[in-house]
Amino acid sequence: MTEKVVASDPGPRGEGRMPQGQEQEGRRSYLPRELRIRLFDEVNRLRRKGLTHGKITEELWRRHGVKLSISVISYWVRGVHNPYNGRYIPSIELLKPSEELAFTIGAKMGDGYAYKMKNTRNYSDAIIGLKVKDREFPAEFGRCLAKVLGRRPIRLRYSKSSERYVVKVKSQTLYELLEKPVDFNKLRIYIEHCNKCVAAFLKGFADSDGSIDRTGYIRFFNTDRELLEYIKELLKHLGIESIGPRTIKMQGKTFYNPRAMKRYIHNKDEYYIYIKADSNVDFHRKIGFTIVRKQKRLESYIKKHQTRKH
């Protein structure tokens, strides 16, 4: 039999607490956020159907084994309090697989970043962002973020100091999903949801860590060998053959940056995989690049390739 609880104390935000006798370490804790979200949505749905506050209480008790007080229901119905509490998507469990989310994950695996301010537990200090030189890439990243979070378009800005376009948003939920170390088991359900999601993930990663030279040679670079093995697996799933990973830079080796006119030391090994020439057409048809200069180079290769065949 399902255990039933009474959440009569609305708490400081009108969000039900666990009843006495179920406190932890002497404190009365809130009901889990995911449960409060479900109850909140159901309360408002039942109210729209014309049920009274008392009837709503009875229905929640029957369906979920949780009895909310009339005051909590009143707060929620009148919009005085809201368990979403400023988070557009309050938990990972409420994220829905989509091409936009898959693209966001792919971009984050490359040039994107996710961090949280130190010495704080405030959800609003969790940041997801991207800073790159090609405008169309962060513009698409921002569009996808807005779609995933169900919020207004995110403003793209240009940093003169770094000569980069920047887009970022605060999201504790996406931070929890994308923070390092990467948990592939947690991400697979969003990446591998369907072939379109797989392609969107690979496109986001290609925009970040993919390159194509003038001869049409497509490569993906990263210091995470396991990630490149996974990329290779996904490419094969779409019928695109690749070779590698192979080492291109070794930890401890020095290199000279002519632009900065300085010598640096590689902190990590870096690897790459490359797509077989015969698969470039499939890559163009199924994935491609958001970044215009990369896409034009790919299209130029495809055009020349098709011309030679004829």
N, C-alpha and C positions, 0 to 999 in steps of 0.2 A: 504493500500500500504506500502511495506517495505521501511523504511527510508534508504537513501543511504548517504554514507559519503566518503570524499576524504582524503586519508592518504598520502599526498605528502611529508611530512617531514620524512626522514628516521630515525632521531634520532641518538644517539651515537652508537647504535648497528645495525643500518640499519633496525630497526623494526618500522613499520608504527605507527604514532601517530594519535590521534583524531584531526579533523580539528578545525580551529578557530571557536569560537562560541559554542563549546562543551567542553570547558575547565572546570576544577573543581577547585574552590578556586584560580583562577588566574593562574593555571598551566595547561599546555597542557599534557594530559595523554596518555599513550600508548593504542592501541587497546588491548582488553582482550587477555591474552596469548593463551587461547584455540583457539580463532579466528585466531591469527597470525600463530599458528601451522597448522591449517587447510589450510590457504592461502598458507603457505610455501610449504606444501606437494603438493597442487594443482598446484602451479606455476611450480615446478620441473616436475610434471607429464605432464603438458601441453607443457613444453619446450621439453621434450623427444619425444613428438608427432610432434615436428617440428614447433610449433607456434612461431611467432616473439614476442618480448617483447611488442610491441604495441597491437597485437592480444590477448596476455595474459591479458593485462590490461582491454581490452574490455570484455573479457570472465568473468573475476572476477567481473567486474561491473554488468554484466548481471545476474550472478548467485548469488552473495552475496551482491550486493549493496555497495561494497567497491572498491574505485579506488586507486590502488597503483601507485606510480610514477615509471617511467622507471628505475630510479636509484635504488629504493628498489628492484625491480625485478632483476636487474642486480647483485646487491650484493648477493641476495639469490641464483641465478643460478650459480654464480662463486664461491660460498662458502665463500665469504668474511664475511658475517654475517649469523647468524642462530638463530631463535627465540627459539629453544630448549635451548640454552644458558647453556649447560653443564648438564641439567637435563635429565636423560635417559627417564623418564616418567614425563613430565612437569606438569601434573595435575591429580587429582583423577579421573576426568571424562574420562581420557584416559587409566586408568587401566582396563585390561580385566580379567574377572573371569577365574580362572584356579586352578588346584590342588596345584600348587606351591604357589600361593598367599594365598589360604585357609590354607595350612600348615604353612606358615609364620605368618598368623594372629593367628592361634591356639598356636603356640610356643610363640608368643609375649604376649598372654594372661596369660601365665604362667611365665616361667623363662626369657623370652625376655624383652628387654627394648627399649624405644624410648625417646630421650631427645634432647633438643636444648640448645646450649651455651647461657648463660645469656647476656643481653645487646647487642644483635646482631640481625640484620634482614637478615643476609646472609644465603641463602639456604644451603650452603655447611657446615653449623654448625649444621645441623639436623642429628642425629645419630640413626641408628637402629642396635641392636646387641643382642648377646647371649653369656653368659659365664657359662659353666657347666663342670662337670668332665668327662662325657662320650664323647669321641671324635666323634663318628658317628653322634650324634645329631647335634652339630654345623656344622659339615661337610654337612649334608643334609640341614640345615637351610641356609647355604651359597650358596649351589647349587640352592635352590629355590629363594633366593634373586636375584642371577645373572640372572636366567630365567625370573623372573618378570620384572626386570629392563632392560633386553636385553643387558647385559654387560658381560665382561669377568669373568671367575671364581674368586671368592673372596678368598683371602688367609686366611687360618686357622692358628692361632698361639697358642702357649702354654705359659701360664703365670706361671712361677716358684713360684712367691710369693703367688699366690692364689691357685696354683695347679689346674688350670682350663684351658680348651680350650676356645679360644675366637674367635668370628667372628663378624665383624661389617662393616657397609657401610654407606655412607652419602646419604641421600635421603629425601629431603623436602616433596615430595609427600607421601611416606610411613609414614613419621612422622605425617603429617596432617591426614592421615587415622587412625593411631594407637595411637595417643596421648591420654592421659587421660583428662577428664573422657571418658570412652568407650561409643561410640554411636552405639548401636546394630542395629538401623535402617539403619545406614550408611554402616554397615558391612554385613548385611544379604544378599545383592545381590551377594556378593562374596562367602560367606559361603554356602548359600542355592541354588547356581546356579544349581547343580545337585548332585546326590548321591555320586559321586566320590569326589566332593568338600567338601561335608559334612564329609565324611570319612577322607579326608586329614586334615581338620580342627581339627577333634577329635584326630587324630593321633599326630598332633603337640602339642595339649594340653595334651594328655596322656604322651608324652615324657617329658613334662615340669612338670606337676602337678599330674601325675598319678603314682600309685605304685601297685605292685603285690607282695604279700608275698609268703612264701614257700608252703602255702596251696592253692594258686591260687586265693586268695582274692584280687580283683581289686578295688581300690578306687581312687577317685579324690579329691584333697584338694584345697581350695581357701578361701580367706577372703571375696570374693564378692559372696554373696548368690544368687544375680540375675544371675550372670554368671553360677553358678552351676545349677540353674533352667533351663537355656538355654541349657546347656550341656545335661541335663537329657532329655529335649525335643528332641534334635537332636539324641540322642541314641535311643529313642523310635521310631523316624522316620525310623531308620535303623533296627527296630525290636529287639533292645537290651533293656531289662528291667533293671531298676536301682531303688535304694531306697535312700531317702533323699531329700534335704539336712538335715544333722544333725550337731549339734554343737559339736566340738571336743576340742576347746580351747576358753576360755572366756576372753574378754578384762579385763585387770587389774590383772589377775591371774599371779602368779610367776611360773617360771619353772627353773630347774637346767640343764645346759648343761655340761655333764661330760667331753666332749672333751676340751672345753674352761675352764672348772672348774670355771664357773661363774653362777650366778643366774640372770635371766632376767624377765622382765614383758611383757606380751602380750599387744601389742598396739591396736590390733583389735580382734574381734571374728573371729574364723576360723571354716569353715564348711567342710563337706565331703559328697559325695555320693558314694555308692558302687554298683557294678554290681551283679545282681543275678547270682548264680552259673550256673543256666541253660542257661544263656546268654553268658557265657565265650567262648563257641565254636563259636558263631556268632561274638563276639568281635574279636576273633583271625582271623576269615575268612574275615571280612569286614574292620577291622581297624588295629589292631596289634600295635607294637611298633617299632620305628626306633632303639632305644637303645637296643643293643644286649643282655645285661644281663637281661633286662626285657622281651624281646621276648623269650629268651631261657627258662625262668621260666614259661612263659605262655604256650609255646610248651610242656614243661615237664608236666604241669598240664593237658593239652589236651590229651596227650599220656596216662597218667594214667587213666584219666576219660574214654577214649575209651576202654582201656584194661579191666576196671571193668565192663563195659557194656557187654563185650563179655565173 
